[in-house]
Amino acid sequence: MSASLRPDIDGVTDALIGFINTQIMAPGRSITPTDSFEGAGIDSMALLKILLYVETEFGIWIPDEDQVDEHIANARTLAEYLCRRASAA
């Protein structure tokens, strides 16, 4: 059940936030697109779940060398990175 990723940063951001808020964050606690993953308490295991969601949903695996704050600091930076990768493919 893989969705096609179109370079729509807002749509990708919304999908990421929806997943994170329903599957990772505690009930009654949610994040916004620009909230820091680290500041929100998203640890390495939660980040792995997000990366697996990205691969399943969008068909993009993020190589280790790209797993830096510049690309995965928050949902918005992750969406921007994914859309750049999709546009370059």
Secondary structure, 3 states (H helix, E strand, C coil): CCCCCCCCHHHHHHHHHHHHHHHCCCCCCCCCCCCCCCCCCCCHHHHHHHHHHHHHHHCCCCCHHHCCHHHHCCHHHHHHHHHHHHHHC
